[in-house]
Amino acid sequence: MGTPKRYSEMKPHELREEIGVLKEQAVKAEQLGIVNEFDVLMRKMAMARAYMIDINKFHIGETYELVEEPGVVFKITYFNGVFAWGYKQHDNEEIGIPISLLQEK
């Protein structure tokens, strides 16, 4: 058995399959109360979804609401792969967020 493919190397149907598997694993982890594993699986799903989104839907200098934090906006300063880098409102720390966690306009 070889090394698993990177999300960046997967075709859309492979990403959908991977998200399905991760979702099943996340449900099991949640049912068993394994919070850390659940959180990791949710992050993996967000990363896989990011590779299925057209990055051109987002623009440098614009603000977008965060999917996981309703009411909190994020201003994009640059992109690195499928990550948008920038700042949450009222925060001075630059962070990278998968584009799948930004609410499309």
C-alpha positions as CSV (number, residue, x, y, z in Angstrom):
1,M,0.0,0.0,0.0
2,G,1.5,3.3,-1.1
3,T,1.5,6.7,0.4
4,P,-1.9,8.4,0.5
5,K,-2.5,11.1,-2.1
6,R,-2.4,14.7,-1.1
7,Y,-5.7,16.6,-1.4
8,S,-4.0,18.8,-4.0
9,E,-3.4,15.7,-6.2
10,M,-7.0,14.3,-5.9
11,K,-9.7,14.7,-8.5
12,P,-13.1,16.2,-7.4
13,H,-14.7,12.7,-7.1
14,E,-11.8,11.5,-5.0
15,L,-12.2,14.5,-2.7
16,R,-15.9,13.8,-2.4
17,E,-15.2,10.2,-1.4
18,E,-12.6,11.3,1.1
19,I,-15.0,13.8,2.6
20,G,-17.6,11.0,3.0
21,V,-15.1,8.8,4.8
22,L,-13.9,11.6,7.0
23,K,-17.6,12.5,7.8
24,E,-18.3,8.8,8.9
25,Q,-15.2,8.8,11.1
26,A,-16.1,12.2,12.6
27,V,-19.6,10.9,13.5
28,K,-18.1,7.8,15.2
29,A,-15.5,10.0,17.1
30,E,-18.3,12.3,18.2
31,Q,-20.5,9.4,19.4
32,L,-17.5,8.0,21.4
33,G,-16.7,11.4,22.9
34,I,-13.3,11.6,21.3
35,V,-13.2,15.4,21.0
36,N,-9.6,15.7,19.7
37,E,-10.1,13.2,17.0
38,F,-13.4,14.8,16.0
39,D,-11.7,18.2,15.7
40,V,-8.9,16.8,13.6
41,L,-11.3,15.1,11.2
42,M,-13.4,18.3,10.9
43,R,-10.2,20.2,9.9
44,K,-9.3,17.5,7.4
45,M,-12.8,17.9,5.8
46,A,-12.4,21.6,5.7
47,M,-9.0,21.2,3.9
48,A,-10.5,18.7,1.4
49,R,-13.4,21.0,0.7
50,A,-11.0,23.9,0.1
51,Y,-9.6,22.1,-2.9
52,M,-13.1,21.8,-4.4
53,I,-13.7,25.6,-4.3
54,D,-12.8,28.1,-6.9
55,I,-10.3,30.4,-5.2
56,N,-11.3,33.2,-7.7
57,K,-14.6,33.6,-5.7
58,F,-12.5,35.4,-3.1
59,H,-10.5,38.6,-3.4
60,I,-7.6,40.2,-1.6
61,G,-8.7,43.2,0.4
62,E,-12.3,42.0,0.7
63,T,-13.9,40.8,3.9
64,Y,-15.8,37.5,4.4
65,E,-17.8,36.1,7.3
66,L,-16.3,33.0,8.9
67,V,-18.4,29.9,8.5
68,E,-17.6,28.6,11.9
69,E,-17.9,32.0,13.6
70,P,-21.1,33.7,12.4
71,G,-20.8,37.5,12.7
72,V,-17.0,37.5,12.7
73,V,-15.4,38.8,9.5
74,F,-12.0,38.1,8.0
75,K,-10.1,40.4,5.7
76,I,-7.9,38.7,3.1
77,T,-4.4,40.1,2.6
78,Y,-3.0,37.3,0.4
79,F,-3.4,33.6,-0.7
80,N,-1.0,30.7,-0.3
81,G,-2.5,27.7,-2.0
82,V,-6.0,27.1,-0.7
83,F,-5.4,29.3,2.4
84,A,-6.5,32.8,2.7
85,W,-4.2,34.8,5.0
86,G,-5.4,37.9,6.8
87,Y,-6.9,39.2,9.9
88,K,-10.1,38.6,11.9
89,Q,-11.9,41.8,12.8
90,H,-10.4,43.6,15.8
91,D,-7.4,41.2,15.8
92,N,-3.8,42.0,15.0
93,E,-2.6,38.5,14.5
94,E,-2.3,37.3,10.9
95,I,-3.7,33.8,10.4
96,G,-4.3,31.4,7.5
97,I,-7.7,29.9,7.0
98,P,-8.8,27.3,4.4
99,I,-11.0,29.1,1.9
100,S,-13.7,26.5,2.6
101,L,-14.2,28.3,6.0
102,L,-15.0,31.6,4.4
103,Q,-18.6,32.4,3.5
104,E,-18.9,33.1,-0.2
105,K,-20.6,36.4,-1.1
